[in-house]
Amino acid sequence: MPEPQGPPATNGWKKGLISAFSLLDRFTEQIEKLILGSTVLFVSVLLVAHVLGRQLFGSGVTGQVELTQMSMVVMTFAGLGYGVRRARHICMSAFYDQLKGWPRKALLIAISTLTGALMFYLCWHAWDYVSNIQSRGRISSALQIPLWIPYLAAPIGFALAGLQYWLTAARNLISKDIYRSFSEKERYDEVPIDPTS
C-alpha cells in the first residue's frame, strides 16, 4: 500500500530520512552477513577438516572444540541484529495482538525504543566485560587465542540489535503503516476458512 501523499515539504524530509535510514540499514546488514557467513563457512570447513583428519590420518584439527565454541559465540551475538532486522526475534504479543490502529503502533514504538535502549545498555556491559578480559590477558587453553577477540562479538551484536530496534521505532514514527522491523511491514495472515465447513 503506497504512503499517503501529504504536503511536498513533509514528504521531502520523510523520504530523506527513510533514504538515510535505509542506507544505514543496508550497511549494517552487510556487516552482519559478512560476520555470519564467514563464521558459518569457517565452522563448516573446520568440522569437515577435523572429520577427514581423524578418518584419514588418525588425528583431527588441534583445538577444534575451542574454535567451534568461539564460533558459536560469534554467530549468536552477530545474529542478534539480523534477527531483529528480519523480525524473527521472540516476541510475547498477547496484549499487543489485541490492539488496533494507533495504540498498536504506539506500543510497538515504545517496545522498540525501550528494547533498543536495553540492547545498548547490554552492549556497554559487554564492552566492560571484554575490556576486563583483555586487561587480564586471558587466553584459551589449547590454542592460546586471546579470549577478548571472539567475545568482542557480544558488544558488537548488542549494538547492531539496538540500532535495528531504534530504526524500527523511527520507521514507525515517520510512516503511516506499521513496521515490525525497518524493512518488514506487519502482516498477519488470515486463517483460511474452509468453504465446505
Summary of the structure (lengths in Angstrom):
residues: 197
radius of gyration: 21.9
end to end distance: 32.4
largest distance: 73.1
contacts: 529
relative contact order: 0.14
helix: 70%
strand: 2%
